[in-house]
Amino acid sequence: MCADPIDPAQSVSPASNTVGQPLRLFLALWPDDDVRVQLAAQVCRWTWPAGSVLYQPSDWHVTLHFIGAVGADWVDAISSELDVPFEPFELRLDQPQVWPHGVAVVCAGTVPHQLRQLHDRLGAALQALGLPVDARPYRAHVTLARRAAGAVAPPGVAPLRWRVRGYALVVSTGEKGQRYRMLRRYGGCGQD
């Protein structure tokens, strides 16, 4: 098992957070540059209605679990407990869709068993920490845009193949230009 702390220049540390201000955390699969290039090519082939809000490539990810607001002083304890067994796998994003409320996504038609295991293990770790876990069925997807009701996905799009080598603990910053930052990476070392 390999858990990499992220370069401090690119991360948020509890010490740099305003005292008493909780961090909004989630666990995610984070794409490397090759996957982002494939996603960008796919996004360019959609037809987007006026007013659509496209996500930036740096924001693309597959959420594993939304954790929510956590006190900054508890992040280190949480991050070490979320280092669970991980087996690399291929994720096929092959179903572009527009969900209710105008959310444009590309979904995995089939969730690999390794991803289901990872999702379940992380859910159990979160519950052991006393944190809530979403009970809805898991749908692996990347959100491409919001306010995209009426968007049209490209016909006959080739499946995007993503070799997943790890997962990350991420903070939602709310900042323009970089809305998410990784706090810790788990699984394969050295990925983008």
C-alpha atoms as one frame of an Amber mdcrd trajectory, in Angstrom:
protein
   0.000   0.000   0.000   1.362   3.386  -0.904  -0.080   6.657   0.358   1.529
   9.798  -1.002   1.150  13.180   0.613   0.709  15.777  -2.120   3.196  18.567
  -2.783   2.418  21.222  -0.139   2.526  23.938  -2.782  -0.497  22.306  -4.430
  -2.443  21.270  -1.350  -4.399  22.679   1.520  -3.084  21.826   4.954  -5.150
  22.091   8.100  -2.655  24.650   9.430  -3.301  26.959   6.473  -7.048  26.851
   6.987  -8.793  29.527   9.007  -9.119  28.363  12.618 -12.535  26.862  13.318
 -13.454  26.721   9.640 -14.308  23.147   8.555 -12.973  21.615   5.352 -15.420
  20.064   2.852 -13.882  16.695   2.008 -14.565  13.890  -0.425 -12.847  10.789
  -1.785 -12.349  10.516  -5.529 -10.657   8.878  -8.458  -8.499  11.578 -10.016
  -7.655  11.325 -13.740  -4.164  11.587 -15.134  -3.320  13.833 -18.088  -4.138
  11.158 -20.692  -7.655  10.693 -19.321  -8.202  14.467 -19.159  -7.169  14.760
 -22.834  -9.679  12.038 -23.775 -12.419  13.734 -21.751 -11.640  17.104 -23.315
 -11.960  15.616 -26.803 -15.321  14.180 -25.836 -16.547  17.456 -24.294 -15.715
  19.275 -27.551 -18.023  16.934 -29.454 -21.103  17.709 -27.308 -23.585  20.369
 -28.379 -23.935  22.746 -25.431 -26.905  25.102 -25.005 -26.311  28.749 -24.131
 -25.758  29.178 -20.404 -24.141  25.767 -19.851 -21.418  25.838 -17.205 -18.627
  23.504 -18.299 -16.318  22.090 -15.657 -12.606  22.774 -16.069 -10.397  19.740
 -16.839  -8.653  20.250 -13.477 -12.033  19.667 -11.778 -12.903  16.368 -13.488
 -13.031  13.378 -11.143 -15.152  10.397 -10.116 -16.480  10.838  -6.579 -16.218
   7.756  -4.389 -17.731   9.222  -1.215 -18.711  12.729  -0.187 -17.553  13.213
   3.411 -18.739  16.759   4.053 -17.555  19.357   6.543 -14.810  18.160   8.872
 -12.772  20.138  11.388  -9.270  20.806  10.065  -7.735  19.333  13.223  -9.312
  15.948  12.390  -8.027  15.633   8.805  -4.791  13.775   9.668  -6.652  11.130
  11.680  -9.249  10.683   8.947  -6.689  10.483   6.149  -4.736   7.654   7.775
  -7.915   5.623   8.369  -8.875   5.900   4.691  -5.807   3.984   3.494  -7.662
   0.778   2.516  -6.585  -2.167   0.310  -6.624  -1.147  -3.346  -6.341  -3.139
  -6.572  -5.764  -1.225  -9.843  -8.492  -1.572 -12.467  -9.780  -0.248 -15.767
 -12.804   2.037 -15.680 -14.748   2.418 -18.927 -16.688   5.662 -19.172 -19.059
   4.812 -21.988 -22.443   6.435 -21.328 -22.765  10.195 -21.908 -26.010  11.422
 -20.322 -27.850  14.530 -19.209 -29.342  13.977 -15.778 -32.257  15.884 -14.227
 -31.579  19.531 -13.444 -29.236  19.810 -16.444 -26.214  17.893 -15.142 -24.168
  16.512 -18.067 -22.097  13.454 -17.202 -20.257  10.531 -18.693 -20.968   7.337
 -16.733 -19.518   3.879 -16.427 -22.107   1.447 -17.796 -20.554  -1.250 -15.628
 -18.833  -0.666 -12.311 -15.779  -2.973 -12.088 -15.725  -5.268  -9.051 -12.473
  -3.636  -7.856 -14.232  -0.262  -7.826 -17.200  -1.732  -5.929 -14.783  -3.222
  -3.386 -12.966   0.093  -3.009 -16.258   1.962  -2.602 -17.440  -0.543   0.021
 -14.126  -0.537   1.941 -14.036   3.247   2.048 -17.690   3.336   3.140 -16.892
   0.954   5.993 -13.868   3.080   7.002 -16.005   6.228   7.010 -18.691   4.541
   9.118 -16.023   3.333  11.564 -15.002   6.991  11.933 -18.619   7.902  12.669
 -19.042   9.723   9.362 -22.206   9.366   7.237 -22.246   7.305   4.043 -24.701
   7.866   1.190 -27.078   4.875   0.996 -28.078   5.462  -2.637 -26.744   3.042
  -5.281 -23.287   4.059  -6.459 -23.029   5.525  -9.986 -19.482   6.082 -11.208
 -19.456   9.228 -13.359 -17.555  12.366 -14.284 -19.574  15.594 -14.245 -18.849
  17.609 -17.386 -21.273  20.528 -17.035 -24.143  22.016 -15.063 -27.064  24.078
 -16.368 -26.831  21.892 -19.464 -30.473  20.881 -19.954 -30.847  20.287 -23.657
 -27.189  19.395 -24.205 -26.689  16.729 -26.839 -24.046  14.048 -26.410 -22.053
  13.029 -29.470 -23.398   9.947 -31.251 -21.290   6.811 -31.310 -18.681   8.103
 -28.884 -15.886   5.611 -28.197 -15.613   4.445 -24.580 -13.029   6.286 -22.543
 -10.649   3.775 -20.934  -9.072   4.854 -17.665  -6.454   2.740 -15.916  -7.123
   3.634 -12.267  -4.044   3.252 -10.057  -5.192   5.071  -6.942  -7.650   7.379
  -5.241  -7.438  10.650  -3.338  -8.739  12.556  -0.337  -9.793  15.935  -1.724
 -10.899  19.261  -0.261 -13.455  21.483  -1.978 -11.940  24.967  -1.814 -14.749
  27.009  -3.334 -12.063  29.052  -5.102 -12.444  30.068  -8.732  -9.890  28.455
 -10.995  -9.092  25.588  -8.656 -12.188  24.378  -6.909 -10.611  21.135  -5.619
  -7.229  20.247  -4.124  -5.856  16.851  -3.172  -4.778  16.398   0.427  -3.549
  12.815   0.105  -3.203  10.207  -2.621  -3.593   6.468  -2.021  -2.789   3.397
  -4.086  -0.362   3.651  -6.988   2.551   5.970  -6.404   3.786   8.370  -9.040
   0.584   8.815 -11.036  -0.315  12.278 -12.338
